[in-house]
Amino acid sequence: MSAMNPPFASAVPGFWLRARSHPGFVIGGVLALCLLLAALVSYFWTPYSVFEVNMDAKLLAPSGQHWLGTDAFGRDVSSLLLVGARASILVGVIAVGIGLVVGTALGLLASARRGWMEELIMRVSDFGMAFPAILTAIMLTAVYGPGIVNAIIAIGIYNIPTFARITRASANSIWSRDYVLAARACGKGSWSITWQHVLPNILPVLIVQVTIRFAIAILAEAALSYLGLGTQPPQPSWGRMLAEAQTLMFQAPMLAVWPGLAIALAVLGLNLMGDGLRDLLDRRLT
């Protein structure tokens, strides 16, 4: 019976006790939590409305009234940063969710069936990885026009091959384990083994990959918005804040610093948290 116990279970007990002593995970978790809190707070409160233009207050320096100053349209920069976090969270959750669900399903199918099915899925994944998110977004924009929905679809499509390949590689290593062989000897079918044994034991790899792809999704959304292909006005976005600030670098250089710093801290936090999760969930490292 001990051979049937999934090895992932041995990494779970005492997880939070070990997590508190992991500096990378703690720092990353705090930064990721700040990103989430900024998005949540913006739904209930912002210092000023982000949709009101006040040309009399444009390009003001940071002060007690406007903590981070104002932009070229007189909008409060701190309010724009808070509301802009929504787009990053929204794109990250949906786009990574698309990649996780579809890619994991394809990877598990390829590992369970092998043969021509595995070869077909892997070759299609190779083809999909040849099209970066920005290129996919440009193609979608040419047909349907710019917008956050097209950005989400483009980033989601780009994530599918990554999750499919990682899932397939991780699942293949599980299929040769003793507890899986014992399950097959007991008469369990491929799908039952996949659901009960393979999927639970590749969860650590998938969890780590989700945090990393989330960080990449934030960067991709900022890049697409910077190019005018992502979040559209008047909805704030960190990437579009950078695009609007590039013509004012000599007049108000801090307008580019604040959104750039927000993007950098969000990506850093998610990457640190992903590295920490890898260390904490990998039995060989614990």
N, C-alpha and C positions, 0 to 999 in steps of 0.2 A: 504493500500500500504506500510505503514511503516513496517509491519510484514514481507514483502518480501525482505527488504534490508538486505544484508548479514552483519553479525556482524564484519567480517574482515575489512570492509570498514572504520569502526570507529577507527581502529588502524593505518591506513595509513596516514591521514593528520597530518602534523607536525612531521613525522617520523625522518627526518634528524635533525630537531631542537632538538628533544629529544635525538637522537643518539649522538650528540656532547657532551652532558652532562653526558653520561654514560661511566665511565672510563674503564670498562671491554671491552665494544664494541670498544672503540677507540684504546686501546692497542692491542686487538686482530686483529682489522682491519689493523693497521700499520704492525704488524708482518706478517699477511697473504699477505699484499701488497708487503712486502719485498721478500717473497717467490716467488710471481708471477713476480716481477721485475727481480729477479735473474735469473729465467728461461728465461725470454724474452731477457735480456741483453746478455745471453750466446749464443744466436743465431747470434748476431752481433759482439760481442767482448768478448774476454777473454785475460788475461795477457799473457798466453802462450797456445800453442796447448796441448790438453789433450791426444793426440795420439802419441806424440813424446817422446821417451825414451832417457834420458841423464844420464848414469850411473856415469859420472864425477860430477854430481850435486846432487847425492842422499843424502837424510836425512840432507839437509841444514836447519839451524835454520831460523826463520823469520827474514827478512831483507827488505831493501828498494827495492831490486830486486825481492825477493820472499816474499810477504807480510805475508804469513802463513807458509813459508818453503816449502820443497819438500818431496816427499815420497820415498820409497825404489827404485823406478825406475827413480827418478830424475824429476818427473812431478810436476808441480806447484800445491800446495794444494788448493789455492784460485780458480784456474781455474777448478779444479775437483769439488769443491763445487758448483760453478755456473752451470756447465753442469749437475751435479748430481741432481739439482733441477728439471730438465726437467723430469726425470723418475718419481719423486714424483708427479708432476703435471699431467703427462700423465696417470699414474696408477690411481690416485685419481679421475680424471674427468671421465675416461671411466668406471672404476669399479663401482663408485658411480652412474654414469648414468645408467648402466645396472640394478643395484639394484633399483634405483628410478623408472625407466620406467616400468620394469616388476613387481616389488613388489607393486607399487602403483596401477597398473592395476588389479592385483590379489586381492588386498585389497578392491578396489572399487567394483569388481565383487562379492566378498564374502558378502559385506555389502548390495549390491543392491538385490542379489538373495536370500540370507539367505538359510535356510534348508540344504539339503545335499550338495549343492555347497559350502556353507560357511564351513561346517564341513570338506569337502574334502581338500579345500585349506589350512585350518588351520592345519590339520594333516600332509599334505605335508610340510608345513612350519616348523612344529615341527621336522620333519625328517631332513630337510635341516639344521636346526640350530645345529644338532648333529655333523655336520662336519665342524670344523673350517677351515679358509682359508688355514692355513699351511698344514693341513691334505689333503685338496682337491688338493692343489698344488703338494704335494708329489705323490698323485695318478695320476695326469695328467702328472707329470714329468716321472713317471715310464712307461707311455705309449708313450708320445710324446716327451719327453726330456725337459730339463730346458729352460727357456726363459721368456721374459717379457710378451709375449702374454698369456702364460699359467698362469702367476701370475695375470694378469688382469682378466682372466676368473675365476680363483679360488676366488679372492676377490669379484668379481661381483656376483658370485653364493652365496657367504656367505652373501652378503648384501640383496639379494632378500627376504628371510624370515623376516628380520627385518623390511623392509619397508612395506611388506604385513601385518604384525601384527599391526604395528602402524597405517597404513592407515585404516584398518578394524575397529580398536577400535575408532579412531577419527571420522570416517564416521558414525558409529553406533550412536554416540551421536548427530550427526547432523540430522539424520533421524527423531528424535523425536521432533525437534524444530517446533515452530508454523509456520514459513515461509515455511517450507517444507510441513507441513500438508496443508497449504493454497494452495501450488502449486499442490499437489495431488488432492485437491478438485476442482481445475480448470481444471483437466483432463490431466495433464502432466504425461508422462510415467516415468518409473524408470531411464532410461538412460538419458532422458532430465533433470530430477532433479539432477542426479549425476553430469552431466556436468555443469549445470548452478548454482547449489546451494551447493552441497556437496563438490566437488573438490575445488572451490574457498575458502571455509571456513576452509578447512584443510591445506591450503597452509602454514600458519605460522608454523604448526607442521612439515611439510615436509621440509621447508627451514632450520629450526633449525637442523633437523635430518641429512640433507645433509652435513652441516658443521661438525657435530660430526663424521659422517661416513667417511668424507674426511680425518679427522685427523687419524682415525683408519686405513684407507687405506694406509696412509703414513707410519705408524708403520708396517703394514703388509708387505708392499713392502720392507721396510728396513730389516725386519726379513727374508723374503724369499731370498733377495739378499745376506744377511749375510750367509745363509745356502747354497748359490750357486744355488738356484732354481729360482731366479728372473732375473734381468738385468745381461746380460752376457758381459764379456770382448770383446772388449776394451771400451765399453760404460761405463762411470763413473756412480756410484750409491753410495749414502750415506751408505747404508747397506754393500756394498762390501768394501768400504773404511774402515769401522770398522773391517771387517773380515781380511783385509790385515794388519791392524795396530796391531792386537792382538799379533802377534809374535814379535813386536818391542816395547812393552810396556816399557821396561827398557832403550832402546836406544833412542826412540823418542816418549814419552808418548803423546805429543800434537797431533800426527797423529790420535789418537782415540778421543781426546777431540773435535776437530773441527767438524767432521761429527756428533758426538753425540750431540753437542750443536745445530747444524743446525736442527736435527730431533726434539730435545726437544722444540726449539723455534717455529718451524712450527706447531707442535701439540698443544703447549700452545696457540699460536695465534688463531688457528681455534676453539679450545674449548672455549676460552674467547669470540670470536666473536659469537659462537653459543649460549652461555649463554646470551650474550647481546641481540641477536635477539629474544630469548625467552622472555626476560623481556620487550622488546620494542613492540613486536607484540601481546603479550597476553593481552587482554582487562582487565582481572582481576588484572594484575599487573600495568597497565597504568592508 
